[in-house]
Amino acid sequence: MAAALKCCSTLRVSEKIIEGLLWLSAVITILITGGIIWVLLSESISFFQIVPLSEFLTEKEWTPLFADKKFGIMPLVAGTFLTTAVAIAVALPLGLTIAVYLNEYAHARMKQVVKPLLEVLATIPTVVYGFFALTVVTPFLQTLIPSLAGFNALSAGIVMGIMIIPMISSLSEDAISSVPRALREAAYGMGSTRLQTAFGVMVPAASSGIVVSVILAISRAVGETMIVAIAAGQQPRLTLNPLVPIETITTYIVQVSLGDVPQGSLEYRTIFAAGITLFVFTFALNNLSFWIKKKYQEKYD
Amino acid sequence: MLKFKLTSAKVNAALLLGTTLLLGACGGNTSEEATGGADLADNIQIDGSSTVYPITEAVAEEYRAEAPDVKVTVGVSGTGGGFKKFTRGEIDIVDASRQIKPSEDSLARANGIAYLELPVAYDGLTVVVHPQNNWVKDITTEELKKIWEPAAQGKIKRWNQIRPEWPDQEIHLYGPGVESGTYDYFTEAVVGESGASRGDYTASEDDNVLVQGVSTDPNALGFFGFAYYEENQNKLKLVPVDDLNDANGKGAVLPTLEAVKDGSYAPLSRPLYIYVNSKAANSPAVVDFVNFYLNNAGELSQEVGYIPLPAQLYQQQQEKFKQFAQTAGKK
């Protein structure tokens, strides 16, 4: 070491050390991701050796903890899908409209005030959202829909939609503002109104960015745990009815992890099977968003 | 030689880093000392049944006035979950809404844990529906079995499948999860085999979740310990149960004090227990707490909505526990 120090300049050695440390921190994140995938895969493989994949995907009931064990993931997927669909139905119109408004219509000062306030929506703890859904939104909805059950996908979905509005609005707004001014000015020059410019020219031009923001919001909603665990119920059922108690994949994982299942048992491995299903969905969605961005991004240079 | 210019900025940074680390380490040490000094036995760990929880929590609260230095923590993992911890020696006392199973007993023996079973109250397991439910006037044990047995999974989904006069609406079921003693007891008493139940219902070891579910869902049917009904009477409707055994009280019976005491509210009357670890009985704090428990369980269990044992039974338990504590001390 002393010889190395003597022959090389100290600057180069410390540079190499720093480079090495930075490389290490980048690699660590990759290794951690790989580690998580490895754990999920290894436990899931032992699960699928007992429960065939065909049963997992086609069986219509999910009752792994009870006497009559059924291992169909579809009820949980239906629950996740239902709450996500309601969330997007709330967040997409609102988020997109907010993005268009902030970009095309709002004064700079209004934009300065509204943007940070929107971000606050994203920083509210999800457990508070869940509690809000259970104690405020559900009773209110029950006055409108008397047959609504106390635990249901509708109020959880609505509150989840409120939570992801900032995601859609800020990413869409970035997409819309990256459309060159020339396009907007050309539209005005042709005699279009603000509304026509906004929704006829700007939004289609920014569509790849907007679609990416929606996909990312979907993947966020799919992985959301606390809101649905508190407000959507704990009854796995294969339904598209948002007015009844359901169970999402994430709620099931919470329910079993907080309980006392023996390690290594089949019930324990269902956690990993559900986890890997969730991972597959979010992974596919994220990759889809990369692919869309790459393929459809218009280059305006 | 390493050219390291010792600028004042670098010195300050180093000093700051050093002091922070030092303070952090010191802080850790002082807190360790503080807890290390306190006697571990002054911390009583209780866990287990959510049904028995209201009694134990009430006792712990009253006990805080007696002995403010003793910290009593009461968890709610369900009877099964509580026994898992108890047989590993992780807790001192387990709340149980059913008796210990042979498998749990052998696990305790394998881990060298001796215990004492102490009944503390009676419970009338209640069947409840939403207050707006105006078609259920009573229910029989046969119907309960029809609703909850494993064969009902995916099949019994509407009220009129149970009794034709009832409406053609969906039935939403709420009940304890598999770790719950109430679950074990109900399945044994109604279905005939402990643990045999359908799986497609809202299952939770936390009875408050079940109360929330039934009280907000017009099509709901659920069951849990009487204390949880008592506390939420304005949100729930009680359903009298008919055990189809005229010798045991004709017709459907409500879970009142008398009905549970004289056995006519069957088969859903059951004793509630605590189990005490012999090693824990070595500590004077635990002995004092258990004696306090047995002295006050009669009054407090009634306050929270359960049925007290006869007074002599509590006396007998205290004697039993005294002997247990003495022999435990000698181990």
Boltz contact constraints between the chains, C-beta under 6 A:
constraints:
  - contact:
      token1: [A, 10]
      token2: [B, 2]
      max_distance: 6.0
  - contact:
      token1: [A, 10]
      token2: [B, 3]
      max_distance: 6.0
  - contact:
      token1: [A, 61]
      token2: [B, 154]
      max_distance: 6.0
  - contact:
      token1: [A, 63]
      token2: [B, 199]
      max_distance: 6.0
  - contact:
      token1: [A, 65]
      token2: [B, 178]
      max_distance: 6.0
  - contact:
      token1: [A, 66]
      token2: [B, 197]
      max_distance: 6.0
  - contact:
      token1: [A, 66]
      token2: [B, 199]
      max_distance: 6.0
  - contact:
      token1: [A, 67]
      token2: [B, 150]
      max_distance: 6.0
  - contact:
      token1: [A, 67]
      token2: [B, 196]
      max_distance: 6.0
  - contact:
      token1: [A, 68]
      token2: [B, 150]
      max_distance: 6.0
  - contact:
      token1: [A, 68]
      token2: [B, 153]
      max_distance: 6.0
  - contact:
      token1: [A, 149]
      token2: [B, 217]
      max_distance: 6.0
  - contact:
      token1: [A, 150]
      token2: [B, 213]
      max_distance: 6.0
  - contact:
      token1: [A, 150]
      token2: [B, 216]
      max_distance: 6.0
  - contact:
      token1: [A, 150]
      token2: [B, 217]
      max_distance: 6.0
  - contact:
      token1: [A, 151]
      token2: [B, 213]
      max_distance: 6.0
  - contact:
      token1: [A, 233]
      token2: [B, 202]
      max_distance: 6.0
  - contact:
      token1: [A, 234]
      token2: [B, 202]
      max_distance: 6.0
  - contact:
      token1: [A, 234]
      token2: [B, 204]
      max_distance: 6.0
  - contact:
      token1: [A, 235]
      token2: [B, 202]
      max_distance: 6.0
  - contact:
      token1: [A, 245]
      token2: [B, 202]
      max_distance: 6.0
  - contact:
      token1: [A, 259]
      token2: [B, 179]
      max_distance: 6.0
  - contact:
      token1: [A, 260]
      token2: [B, 81]
      max_distance: 6.0
  - contact:
      token1: [A, 260]
      token2: [B, 84]
      max_distance: 6.0
  - contact:
      token1: [A, 260]
      token2: [B, 179]
      max_distance: 6.0
